[in-house]
Amino acid sequence: MHPALVTALERIAAREGRDPTALPPLYEAVDPDAVTAVLESNPGVTVRFAYAGYRVVIGPGPDEIGVIDAGE
């Protein structure tokens, strides 16, 4: 799994006060392999998806990771 996805999951888990392994499976929201392929093939791309009541934004650049409450 791409490090940016891991970071996003860790941030969501921290907001929820849960262990990342207690979150719903990521593959139910997005294909982690496809996201990894996109991020690795084009470092300037931005990927957005909804997961567990949050909006996740990765990019541009793999170190730019945003986790936004879906209600915001």
Contact map, one row per residue, 1 for C-alpha under 8 A:
111011000000000000000000000000011001000000000000000000000000000000000000
111111000000000000000000000000010011000000000000000000000000000000000000
111111100000000000000000000000000000000000000000000000000000000000000000
011111110000000000000000000000000000000000000000000000000100011010000000
111111111000000000000000000000010000000000000000000000000000000000000000
111111111100000000000000000000000000000000000000000000000000000000000000
001111111110000000000000000000000000000000000000000000000000000010000000
000111111111000000000000000000000000000000000000000000010000000011100000
000011111111100000010000000000000000000000000000000000000000000000000000
000001111111110000110000000000000000000000000000000000000000000000000000
000000111111111000000000000000000000000000000000000000000000000000100000
000000011111111100010000000000000000000000000000000001000000000000100000
000000001111111111110010000000000000000000000000000000000000000000000000
000000000111111111100000000000000000000000000000000000000000000000000000
000000000011111111000000000000000000000000000000000000000000000000000000
000000000001111111000000000000000000000000000000000000000000000000000000
000000000000111111100000000000000000000000000000000000000000000000000000
000000000000111111110110000000000000000000000000000000000000000000000000
000000000100110011111110000000000000000000000000000000000000000000000000
000000001101100001111110000000000000000000000000000000000000000000000000
000000000000000000111111000000000000000000000000000000000000000000000000
000000000000000001111111000000000000000000000000000000000000000000000000
000000000000100001111111100000000000000000000000000100000000000000000000
000000000000000000001111110100000000000000000000000100000000000000000000
000000000000000000000011111110000000000000000000000000000000000000000000
000000000000000000000001111111110000000000000000001000000000000000000000
000000000000000000000000111111110000000000000000000000000000000000000000
000000000000000000000001111111100000000000000000000000000000000000000000
000000000000000000000000111111100000000000000000111000000000000000000000
000000000000000000000000011111110010000000000000100000000000000000000000
000000000000000000000000011111111110000000000000000000000000000000000000
110010000000000000000000011001111111000000000000000000000000000000000000
100000000000000000000000000000111111100000000000000000000000000000000000
000000000000000000000000000000111111110000000000000000000000000000000000
010000000000000000000000000001111111111000000010000000000000000000000000
110000000000000000000000000000011111111100000000000000000000000000000000
000000000000000000000000000000001111111110000000000000000000000000000000
000000000000000000000000000000000111111111001000000000000000000000000000
000000000000000000000000000000000011111111101010000000000000010000000000
000000000000000000000000000000000001111111100000000000000000000000000000
000000000000000000000000000000000000111111100000000000000000000000000000
000000000000000000000000000000000000011111111000000000000000000000000000
000000000000000000000000000000000000001111111000000000000011110000000000
000000000000000000000000000000000000000001111100000000000011100000000000
000000000000000000000000000000000000011001111110000000000011100000000000
000000000000000000000000000000000000000000011111000000001111100000000000
000000000000000000000000000000000010001000001111100000011110000000000000
000000000000000000000000000000000000000000000111110000111100000000000000
000000000000000000000000000011000000000000000011111000111000000000000000
000000000000000000000000000010000000000000000001111111110000000000000100
000000000000000000000000010010000000000000000000111111110000000000000000
000000000000000000000011000000000000000000000000011111000000000000000000
000000000000000000000000000000000000000000000000011111100000000000001100
000000000001000000000000000000000000000000000000011111110000000000111100
000000000000000000000000000000000000000000000001111011111000000001111100
000000010000000000000000000000000000000000000011111001111100000011110000
000000000000000000000000000000000000000000000111100000111110000111100000
000100000000000000000000000000000000000000000111000000011111111111000000
000000000000000000000000000000000000000000111110000000001111111110000000
000000000000000000000000000000000000000000111100000000000111110100000000
000000000000000000000000000000000000000000111100000000000111111100000000
000100000000000000000000000000000000001000100000000000000111111110000000
000100000000000000000000000000000000000000000000000000000110111110000000
000000000000000000000000000000000000000000000000000000001111111111000000
000100110000000000000000000000000000000000000000000000011110011111100000
000000010000000000000000000000000000000000000000000000111100000111110000
000000010011000000000000000000000000000000000000000001111000000011111000
000000000000000000000000000000000000000000000000000001110000000001111101
000000000000000000000000000000000000000000000000000011100000000000111111
000000000000000000000000000000000000000000000000010011100000000000011111
000000000000000000000000000000000000000000000000000000000000000000001111
000000000000000000000000000000000000000000000000000000000000000000011111
